[in-house]
Amino acid sequence: MIRIIYIFTALIISTMQNQKFPQAEISNGIMSAKFLLPEVKNGYYQGTRFDWAGNMPSLKWGRHEYFGQWYEVYRPDIHDVVMGPVDAFQPIDFNEAQPGGKGLIIGIGTLRKPDDKPYTFTHTYDVIDYGKWKVKAKKSEISFNHLFKDNDYSYEYEKVIRLLKDKPVMVIEHRLKNNGKRTLETTCYNHNFFVIDNLPVGPAYSAEFSFPLKGKFTDGGDIASMNGKKMVLGRELVKPETVFSGAIQGEGVTDMAYEIRVENTAARTGVRIKCDKPLAFVNFWCCHTTFCPEPYIRVKAEPGKTFEYTITYEFYELK
């Protein structure tokens, strides 16, 4: 079962997609953010790809909107009906399990493996155990706490999202405490579904990294290019076009500085994304409605230990 603790008068139930979903909103006076809360029966997102904490349909600063709905079709079990800077932990023990066995995804729970095929993020799996969620919202911050325990794994995962006082800055803190007897080791990436001012994805967008880009495009190589440290687009994308490049830092390059600048010259705004852990690798994906650098980090929590990391989003106007 999932237990939601409501501690903020602005915590509301509103209607999206002609249905009612539990939501929350926070503000620091100059920025505001909305969240769709984790809940098994009534939650907006019930897929088995993304961490259920932090689904963010809106983040506003001044005249700018940075996130929003980028997909056309909605069902709660579709793997990517998520918005904002959402995290995805890679499954633990799933691929090694026999058909009928199970694997763990932090922030979701244990999944049943239906056959001998490896985990596929586009598939929605049966969840054996969802664990328990607690959500607390205050004026300018919200915390998501996922408690999970079975015969194989036990952990407490906390994600705290806060808007800093009088600053256009959002901080996302992650804490994974391993209460079990088995080491929790995986990778996690933030998908960063940017939808800046609802503008079409094209040459106005760019992403600049802390290292020269050297990857290869498997989709959209005629649209996008790597210009030194920048990912740029030559024209607007048209549905159903996509751009994808995996491991854009090049083969064998690891532990790079986790710092990314996403800018949109049409909206005249940008954001600097920094993390206190190094990058493991980075993928890049976009379609005609969203622009997504996907930075990965390594996650490891031995029994009795806590793994922590913080991602900071600093928003700014372009001159």
GIRA-V891551 format. One line per field, one symbol per residue. psi: psi as a letter, one per 30 degrees, with the letter a starting at -180 (. if undefined). A space follows every 50 residues. Layout:
psi = ???
This chain:
psi = lkkkjjhkfgkljlkkhglkkkllklkgeflkklkklkkeegkekglhek kfkgjjfkjkkbgkkflakflekkkffkfgillaikljkkkkfeffllkf allkjkfeakkkjfagklkkffkklkkekfakkkkkkaeglkkkkjkkka felkljkkkkkkkkkgkikkkjkkkjkjgafkkjkalklkfiikijggll kaffklkklglkkgakkfkgffelljicgkklkflkkkkgklkkklhffl kfklhlkikkkkljfefhllkkkkkgklkelklkklaffkkjkikklkkk jlkflkkklkkkjjklkk.
